[in-house]
Amino acid sequence: MKIALTLYLLNFFTVLISGTPAEIRQWSIFEHSFNARFSGNPFLDVSLKAQFKHENKTVLIDGFYDGNNTFTIRFMPDIQGEWTYTTTSNLKALDGKTGSFTCIAPETGIHGPVSVRDTFDFGYADGTPFYPVGTTCYQWIFQGEPEITIRTLSGTKFNKIRMCVFPKNYDVYINNEPSLYPFEGSKELGWDFDRFNPEYFRFLEKYISDLMKLGIEADLILFHPYDWGKWGFDKMPQDNREKYLEYLVARMASFRNIWWSLANEYEYLRIPESDWEKMFLLIKEKDPYNHLRSIHNGEHWYDVAKPYITHLSVQTTDFFHLQDWRETYRKPVIIDECVYEGDVPTDWGNLTAEEMTSRFWQVYCRGGYCTHGETYIDQDNVLWWSKGGVLHGKSQDRIGFLYEIMKERPNQGVYPFHNIWNKEMYLIKPNEYYLHYFGNTQQKIARFYLPQEFRFRIEVIDTWNMTIDQVEGTFSGTTEIKMPGRPWMAVRIQRIN
């Protein structure tokens, strides 16, 4: 393990820094490390900060201890041009260190971190729209075979992955020991929550970097209740939880593909609401890049109206109220858990591939986004949802097909149609674009009421067979077209004049 990890990290840090470069690509990572001796606990007793400056802009970041008498600062430059930095520390050997670099244009295809765009959607820093099509692999790094998972992801269109920092213990599907542990100590003798294991976080960062190369956002779940007394990471005191968040943000905020998810099924952790708020505000204060922030529910919602929550991360199979949630909270909505494709005995993990695909379409055409998961029984209990590995299902290709359709819509002005019966599922940009989804109905005729003054082309989309057939002719006003009379169909209507 240690030899493999050393090779991983050698590759990783070569990608990041190659020494101390004079030029850094926009939205990549500048890193510099300092060697210094100290007394006491370096995680608690040594403070290291750095102030980065570009013209009138100043960014303050926290450094972190990375083991072996090494202290590190990391920074993601978001503006091209000359940057300088100066460190401050209560340790003389780290105080007053200075340096500079030039931020140059990003690599082709790099668009920067993702943030909220136009109230209900997402976009990269350079203005490119981001349409999330996510998947779920809670412990693919420390309790799975991460290289296999990376290979699998590289063959899909998934661009977001929900994943945990801490190991997970859940029924027969994931109860093995992780390859590393996040703190010094042991399960038998107890953990020292005041001393992190840098090797654990370096291993995590290696695969966050691999995701970044694939263009996949890491929706990082910071706490979860699925420990059940095995390790006790869910029982940390609040002071330690906050120190952990500070350390994590200092190490990882400079990765452009990070999203912060405070918890999975947060209420089962039984942490007071006031402590959750402290942790949200701490991340908001410490993260200079303002990465996306959410919290995932079990049965009861957190107060998602809070201004520090950037978007809704919802567990539900009730999509009828999605438009209402958009309008009530004025934030993007991601149904991050809509039940999983698979065949396990429990109802949260035995959807057909057809139904998983349909739920993606339902959520999207109601104005939100959806997240996939797969839970097919495996003789080695390597379920994608828990440990990653390979995908056995059939929905992922259909989700990728939907993603291509997402990218072809107008960039702005598209919103979900909403009537009092809540039965319509379509997106609309008036007089220009309409995307209808018909779900499990099987009509042989579809009727549309188009503006009379414009001409439109119509395409019939088979969401399961992944075909798009243009209807002959052009259309306006009240229009009827023939349909195949089978479920999982959609219709796209686009103005041509």
Number of C-alpha atoms within 10 A of each C-alpha: 8 8 7 9 15 14 11 15 16 12 12 19 15 10 12 17 17 10 11 15 14 13 17 24 19 22 26 22 19 22 19 16 17 13 13 13 12 13 8 8 11 20 17 11 11 18 18 19 20 23 16 20 17 17 9 5 9 13 14 17 23 23 26 25 25 20 15 10 12 14 21 20 22 22 28 21 26 20 16 16 16 16 20 16 19 16 20 18 16 12 15 11 13 21 16 12 14 13 13 16 17 19 23 17 16 16 11 6 7 19 20 21 23 23 21 19 18 13 14 18 23 20 20 18 19 12 14 14 20 21 19 23 25 25 25 24 22 27 25 26 26 23 21 23 16 17 15 14 19 19 12 14 21 16 11 13 22 23 23 23 25 23 23 25 19 21 27 27 20 13 8 8 19 20 16 14 14 15 13 17 21 21 20 15 15 11 11 8 7 12 19 14 19 16 18 23 18 19 19 17 20 20 19 16 17 19 19 22 20 14 21 18 12 16 18 23 23 25 23 23 21 19 21 22 21 20 17 13 11 15 19 14 22 19 16 13 11 15 11 15 20 18 19 21 18 20 19 16 24 24 23 19 24 25 25 26 26 24 24 22 24 23 21 27 21 23 19 15 15 10 14 10 13 9 14 17 12 13 19 22 15 16 23 19 12 18 19 18 20 18 21 21 22 24 26 25 20 15 13 13 16 19 11 17 14 11 10 16 22 22 26 26 25 24 21 14 12 10 18 17 11 20 21 13 17 20 12 10 18 16 22 22 24 25 26 24 21 24 23 25 27 25 17 18 9 8 11 15 20 20 21 16 19 17 18 27 26 24 22 24 28 23 25 27 23 28 26 27 23 25 28 28 31 31 25 22 18 13 7 7 15 21 26 27 27 26 25 27 22 17 19 16 16 16 23 25 17 23 27 18 17 19 18 13 13 18 12 8 18 13 15 11 12 19 18 22 20 18 10 6 7 14 12 18 23 24 22 20 17 13 16 19 19 24 25 24 24 21 19 13 12 14 14 11 11 13 10 15 10 20 16 12 9 15 18 21 18 20 18 20 22 18 23 19 11 14 12 14 12 13 13 10 9 13 23 16 14 11 12 12 16 12 16 12 13 14 18 21 26 20 22 22 21 19 19 12 9
